[in-house]
């Protein structure tokens, strides 16, 4: 069986995968403009290495890993970041729903430490396994389990009536 991604050019990959990758970047950063910068930076790195990526089907993981590495460098620099109550301006939001419960959930997710937020994004938005999430974050499966547990515990405490949080396990 042939790999359907094998003959894919970088332009085709970027056109096909921009929206889901942007959604991941947005959820990692919490800001539309930062998400665009993060994704463009990761895609630039991917473009340079495109010919050496043998498994084009794994290109999404390559871009996500590049975004996570960039974010981890930024997390170390932004220890003194001051959160605000301002929501991102209206525009392309990567398909995020704007219902009130999602906005409340998103506001609480943005208050989580970056590592917990990244774990939730990879586990519940990207639907990665614990092992795949650990590989992307460069940590152990136990750390992923712990980060996920503590993040969900915080969300449930902050939003006890929100069904979305109660359904996450």
C-alpha positions as CSV (number, residue, x, y, z in Angstrom):
1,X,0.0,0.0,0.0
2,X,1.4,3.4,-1.0
3,X,1.7,6.3,1.4
4,X,-0.9,8.9,0.2
5,X,1.3,11.7,1.7
6,X,4.5,10.6,-0.1
7,X,4.3,12.8,-3.1
8,X,3.0,15.8,-1.2
9,X,4.7,19.1,-1.7
10,X,5.2,21.5,1.2
11,X,2.7,23.9,-0.2
12,X,0.1,21.2,-0.5
13,X,0.8,20.1,3.1
14,X,0.6,23.7,4.4
15,X,-2.7,24.3,2.5
16,X,-4.2,21.1,3.7
17,X,-3.1,21.3,7.4
18,X,-3.1,25.0,8.2
19,X,-6.4,25.1,10.0
20,X,-5.8,22.2,12.5
21,X,-2.2,23.3,13.1
22,X,-3.4,26.9,13.7
23,X,-6.0,25.7,16.1
24,X,-3.2,23.9,18.1
25,X,-1.0,26.9,18.0
26,X,-3.9,29.1,19.2
27,X,-4.7,26.8,22.0
28,X,-1.1,26.7,23.1
29,X,-0.6,30.5,23.0
30,X,-4.1,31.8,23.7
31,X,-3.5,34.7,21.3
32,X,-4.3,34.8,17.6
33,X,-1.3,36.8,16.6
34,X,1.1,34.8,18.7
35,X,-0.4,31.6,17.3
36,X,0.2,32.8,13.7
37,X,3.8,33.7,14.6
38,X,4.3,30.3,16.3
39,X,2.9,28.3,13.4
40,X,4.7,30.3,10.8
41,X,8.0,29.8,12.6
42,X,7.3,26.0,12.9
43,X,6.3,25.8,9.3
44,X,9.5,27.7,8.2
45,X,11.6,25.1,10.0
46,X,9.5,22.3,8.4
47,X,9.9,23.8,5.0
48,X,13.7,23.9,5.3
49,X,13.7,20.2,6.2
50,X,10.8,19.1,4.0
51,X,12.9,16.9,1.7
52,X,14.6,15.1,4.6
53,X,11.2,14.2,6.2
54,X,10.8,10.7,4.9
55,X,7.3,10.0,6.4
56,X,5.3,12.9,5.1
57,X,2.3,11.5,7.1
58,X,4.3,12.4,10.3
59,X,4.7,16.0,9.2
60,X,1.9,17.2,11.5
61,X,3.8,15.7,14.5
62,X,7.0,17.4,13.2
63,X,5.3,20.8,13.1
64,X,3.6,20.3,16.5
65,X,7.0,19.3,18.0
66,X,8.6,22.4,16.6
67,X,5.8,24.5,18.1
68,X,6.1,22.9,21.5
69,X,9.9,23.4,21.5
70,X,9.4,27.1,20.6
71,X,6.8,27.5,23.2
72,X,8.9,25.8,25.9
73,X,11.7,28.3,25.2
74,X,9.1,31.1,25.5
75,X,7.6,29.7,28.7
76,X,11.0,30.0,30.3
77,X,11.3,33.6,29.2
78,X,7.8,34.7,30.2
79,X,7.7,33.7,33.9
80,X,6.5,37.2,34.7
81,X,3.7,37.4,32.2
82,X,0.6,39.2,33.5
83,X,-2.7,37.5,32.4
84,X,-5.5,39.8,31.2
85,X,-9.3,39.5,31.0
86,X,-9.3,40.6,27.3
87,X,-10.4,38.0,24.8
88,X,-8.6,37.7,21.5
89,X,-10.1,40.0,18.8
90,X,-12.8,38.5,16.6
91,X,-11.4,36.8,13.5
92,X,-10.3,33.4,12.3
93,X,-10.1,31.3,15.4
94,X,-9.2,27.9,14.0
95,X,-12.8,26.6,14.3
96,X,-13.2,27.2,18.0
97,X,-16.8,27.4,19.1
98,X,-17.9,30.7,20.7
99,X,-20.6,29.4,22.9
100,X,-20.7,30.8,26.4
101,X,-19.6,27.5,28.1
102,X,-16.6,27.2,25.7
103,X,-15.6,30.7,26.4
104,X,-15.8,30.0,30.2
105,X,-13.7,26.8,29.7
106,X,-11.2,28.6,27.5
107,X,-10.8,31.4,30.1
108,X,-10.0,28.8,32.7
109,X,-7.6,26.9,30.4
110,X,-5.7,30.1,29.8
111,X,-5.2,30.5,33.5
112,X,-3.5,27.1,33.7
113,X,0.3,26.9,33.7
114,X,1.7,26.5,30.1
115,X,2.7,22.8,30.6
116,X,-0.7,21.8,31.8
117,X,-2.3,23.7,28.9
118,X,-0.1,22.0,26.4
119,X,-0.9,18.6,27.9
120,X,-4.6,19.2,27.6
121,X,-4.3,20.5,24.0
122,X,-2.4,17.5,22.9
123,X,-4.6,15.0,24.8
124,X,-8.0,16.4,24.1
125,X,-7.7,18.6,21.0
126,X,-5.1,16.7,19.1
127,X,-6.4,13.4,20.5
128,X,-2.9,12.0,21.2
129,X,-2.3,9.1,23.5
130,X,-0.5,9.6,26.7
131,X,2.7,8.0,25.2
132,X,2.5,10.3,22.1
133,X,1.9,13.3,24.3
134,X,4.9,12.4,26.5
135,X,7.0,12.0,23.3
136,X,5.9,15.4,22.0
137,X,6.5,17.2,25.3
138,X,9.8,15.3,26.0
139,X,8.6,13.9,29.4
140,X,7.5,10.7,30.9
141,X,4.0,9.2,30.6
142,X,3.6,9.6,34.3
143,X,4.2,13.3,34.0
144,X,1.5,13.5,31.3
145,X,-0.9,11.7,33.5
146,X,-0.1,13.9,36.5
147,X,-0.3,17.1,34.5
148,X,-3.6,16.1,32.9
149,X,-5.0,15.0,36.3
150,X,-4.0,18.3,38.0
151,X,-5.2,20.4,35.1
152,X,-8.6,18.7,35.0
153,X,-8.9,19.0,38.8
154,X,-8.3,22.8,38.5
155,X,-10.9,23.1,35.7
156,X,-13.5,21.1,37.6
157,X,-13.0,23.2,40.7
158,X,-13.2,26.4,38.8
159,X,-16.2,25.3,36.7
160,X,-18.2,22.7,38.7
161,X,-21.3,23.1,36.7
162,X,-19.8,22.9,33.2
163,X,-20.6,19.6,31.6
164,X,-17.7,19.7,29.1
165,X,-15.2,19.6,32.0
166,X,-17.1,16.8,33.8
167,X,-17.0,14.7,30.6
168,X,-13.2,14.8,30.3
169,X,-11.4,11.9,32.0
